[in-house]
Amino acid sequence: MTKFAGAVNAPDFPSGAEWVNTNRPLTLADLRGKLVVLDFWTFC
């Protein structure tokens, strides 16, 4: 089994990103060790 922990470092979120359902911008450090679901959808 291949271990991926620490194999690829993701860049932090852009400083001007808009957030929904949170009172402050998030960082990758805030999310470390948590299950994260990304939901991408487009308004047409």
C-alpha positions as CSV (number, residue, x, y, z in Angstrom):
1,M,0.0,0.0,0.0
2,T,1.3,3.4,-1.0
3,K,1.4,6.2,1.7
4,F,0.3,9.6,0.4
5,A,0.5,11.6,3.6
6,G,2.9,14.5,2.9
7,A,3.6,13.3,-0.6
8,V,2.0,16.4,-2.2
9,N,1.6,19.7,-0.6
10,A,-1.6,21.6,-1.6
11,P,-1.3,25.3,-2.0
12,D,-3.3,27.4,0.5
13,F,-6.5,29.1,-0.5
14,P,-6.3,32.5,-2.3
15,S,-6.6,35.4,0.1
16,G,-9.6,36.9,-1.8
17,A,-11.7,33.7,-2.0
18,E,-15.4,34.0,-1.0
19,W,-16.7,31.6,1.6
20,V,-20.2,30.3,2.2
21,N,-21.5,29.2,5.7
22,T,-18.4,30.4,7.6
23,N,-17.7,33.6,9.4
24,R,-14.1,33.8,8.4
25,P,-11.7,32.6,5.7
26,L,-10.4,29.0,6.1
27,T,-6.9,27.8,5.8
28,L,-5.5,24.3,5.1
29,A,-4.2,24.3,8.7
30,D,-7.9,24.7,9.9
31,L,-8.9,21.7,7.9
32,R,-6.0,19.3,8.7
33,G,-7.3,16.0,10.1
34,K,-10.9,16.7,9.1
35,L,-13.1,15.1,6.4
36,V,-13.6,17.7,3.7
37,V,-16.3,17.5,1.0
38,L,-15.9,19.8,-2.0
39,D,-19.0,20.5,-3.9
40,F,-18.4,22.2,-7.3
41,W,-21.5,23.4,-9.3
42,T,-22.3,26.0,-11.8
43,F,-25.2,28.4,-12.2
44,C,-26.3,28.3,-15.8
